[in-house]
Amino acid sequence: LKTPAPADHYLTNIAFSPDDKHIYVAEINRDQNEMKLNSYNILTGDFEKTIFTETDEKYVEPLDPMSFIPSSPNQFIWQSRRDGWNHLYCYDTSGKLIKQLTQGNWEVTNFLGFSELSDKIYFEGTKESPLNRDLYCVTTADGKITKLTSGDGTHKPILSENGNYFLNSFSNVSTPNTVQLINTKTKKTQALLNASNPLIDYKIGAVNLFTINNKQGDKLYCRMFKPADFDSTKKYPVVVYLYGGPHAQ
């Protein structure tokens, strides 16, 4: 690819156009505060155009390539944190923003795919709680969001290619693992696995989830594992484990 100067930059999130005539690259400068989504000719490697540019005072971090809408090959879904939260945006290849599909103080954590008619988009997110991962669909026409999973905890959905079914693996602090096959249209569910508790023969203490506030008043989510036969009148040694990265649940 005949990428523009300077040479010292990042070429990320590669995607091919549905007609295999173009290759798209999210190019980020060395300071990582500017991203250009560029198009190149797939046969010659020549630069064609910049579809759009994203900038941020701190950093830009595109983690996923564009996903083309099957029924509209000149339109694609782009993920961005431009409003402070990772959400889905619909663009066309001329660079026109058609609409922001999801919004709010929560994160889209995984783009999963399209319905058979491409009128719905499936994604994993934290709309109910940052402690949960759920499967949702958003209708492209009106932006209506529907939650397709139930139960507090972590859902790990895998969508079928035609968007008619998904395999859902679910667990939480009291559920080891369940796997279900779910119809996206009827929500009919078939249980495939209910894992047994691997700790059933062990004496373990209680686990509880709670929050503390930082100096700015933001909630920090925590969990505490107490010893078996916990006695509140006694003092115990404590291990504190902290990971404060931007992608930590």
N, C-alpha and C positions, 0 to 999 in steps of 0.2 A: 504494500500500500504506500502510495506517495503522500505520506502524512505531512502536514505543514509544520514549519518551525514553531517553537524550538524542539530539538530532538529529545530533550530531557523532560518527557511527560509520560503519562500512563495511558495505555490503550486497553480498555476494559469492556465487558458486557457486549460481546460480539453477537450480531444477529444477521441473518440473511433475509432478503425480501422474499415473499411468497413466489415470485416469478424467477427467482435465482439470478436476477440481473444486478442487484445491488448488495453491498455489505455495509452494515451500520456499526459504528464504533462509538462508545462513550469515551471521549478523550478528556483527561483531567490534567491540569497543570501541576507542576511540582509542589506548589504550596497547597494543593488540593482544595482550593476555594473557588474554582471555576471548572465547569464541565460543559463541553460542547458535544452534542450528538451529531456526528458527521456521517455523511453518505459517500461511498466510493463505488466506482464502476468495477464490477466483479471480474471483468475480463482484462482490463488495462491497469487497474489499481489507481486510476486517476481520482483525485478529489472532485466531488460533485457539488456538495453544498452542506451547510450547517443547518440542521432542521430546527434546533433551538439551543439556547444556552441557559445554564443554571449557575447562579453564583450565591455564595453565602459568606458572611463575615467570618465564620469559624471554619467550616469545611463542608464539602459536598461528598456524598458517599453513595453513588449508584451501585446497588448490589445485584440487580437483575437486568437482563437485556429486554428490549421491547418485545411484546407478545402480540402478533398480528391477529386481528379478528377474522375468523375463517370466512364469514359471510361478507366482509368488507375488507379486501386485501390491501387497501390503501389506508386503513386505519389500524391503530395499535394501542395497547395499554402500556402505560409507563408508571413506574413507582417512584415517588419522590417524597422527601421530608421538607419540602419548601415552606409548608405552613407550620412546621414544628413537629408533625406526626407523619409517619409513613402511610401514604394513601395512594389510591389508584386514579390515574388521569387518562382520558382518551384523547389522542391526537390523530391527525392525518399526516401523511408523509410530506406535505408541503410545510409543515410546522405549525399549522393552526390547532390551537387548543379547542377541542369540541366541548368537553365538559370535565369537571372533577366528579368522579363517580362515588367516592367515599370521602367523608370528612368528620371531624370530631376529635375530642381529646382521648384518642385510643389509636392503636397501631394495626395496620395490616401486616401480619407476620409472614404470610406466604400466599403467593398467587397460585391458584390450582388449575384454572382452565375455564372453558366455555361450555354452555349448554349446547345441545344438538343444533338448535336454530341460531345460536350466538346471541340470543336475546337476554341471556343471563350470564353473569361472571361469578365464579366460585372462588372463595378465598378463605384463608384462616386468619383469625384476628382476636383482639382483646377487648371487643366492644363492651362486654358485660363486666369484665374485671381484668386487671393486669395479672391476676393469679390464674386466669383461665386461658385456654386456647380452644376456640370453637370454630365450626364451619359455618360460613354464611354464603348467601348469594345476593347479588345486587342486580336489579333489573336495569338494563342500559337505557331504556326509554325514559323512566321517571326517577331513577336513583333509589327505588325502594329496596331496603335491606331486610332479608329474612334470615333468621337463625335456624339452622338445620340440625344441630346437635343439642343434647340436653345433659344435664349433670355437671356440677362444679368440678373442675379438674382440667386435665390436659387431653384434648382430642387431637389425634394425628390422622387426618383424613387423606386418602389417596383417591383421586377422581378417575373414573374410567375415561377412555379416550372420547367417547360420544357424550359424556356428561350425564348419563342416565343413572349411574350408580357411583357410590363411593364406599371404600373400605375404611372403617373407622376404628382405630385403636385408642382405647380410653383407659386412663388410670388417674387415681388421686391418692391422698394420704391413707385411705382405707380400702382402696380397690387396686389389687395388683395389676390386672390387665384384662380387658375384654376387647374382643374384636367382633364387629358387626358389619353386615352388608346392608346398605340402606339405599332405597330407591329415592332419587332426588325429586321425583314428581309426586309420588304418593306417600313418601316417608315410611313406607312399609319396611320393617326391619327384620333381618334374619341373624340370629346369634351364631357365630362361628367358633368362638372360643370364650370360655370363662376360666381364667387361670386360677389355680389354687394359690393360697397364701403361702409363700415360701418361708414365712417366719412363724407359722402356726405353732410350732413346737418350742418356740423361744419365749421367755418372759421379757417383754419390752415395755418401756415407759411410754407415757402419753406424748403425742405430738400436737402442738397448737400453733396456729397462725395468728400473727398480730402485727401492729404497725407502731413505728416510732416516727417522730417528726425531726427533720434536720433543722439547721439554723434558719433556713428560708421558709420553714413551715410545710415543706413537701413531705408526703407520706413515704416512708421507707418500709417495704414489706419484709417481714422476718418470720422464721419458724424456729420453734424451740423443741428440742428432743430432751425430755426429762428422763432420769435414770429409772429403771424398774424399782418398784417399792419406794417411790419418792416420798421423802419426809420433809415437809416445809419448815420444820424446826431445825433442820441440819444445814450445814454449809457443804457445798460440793465444789470440786474443781470444775472449771468451765473452759470449753474450747469454743472460741469465736471464729467463725469462718465468714469472710466477706469477699464478695466479688462485685465490684461496682461498675462493671463495664456497661456500655450503652445497649448491648444486646442481651443482657442477663434478664431472666424472668424473675 
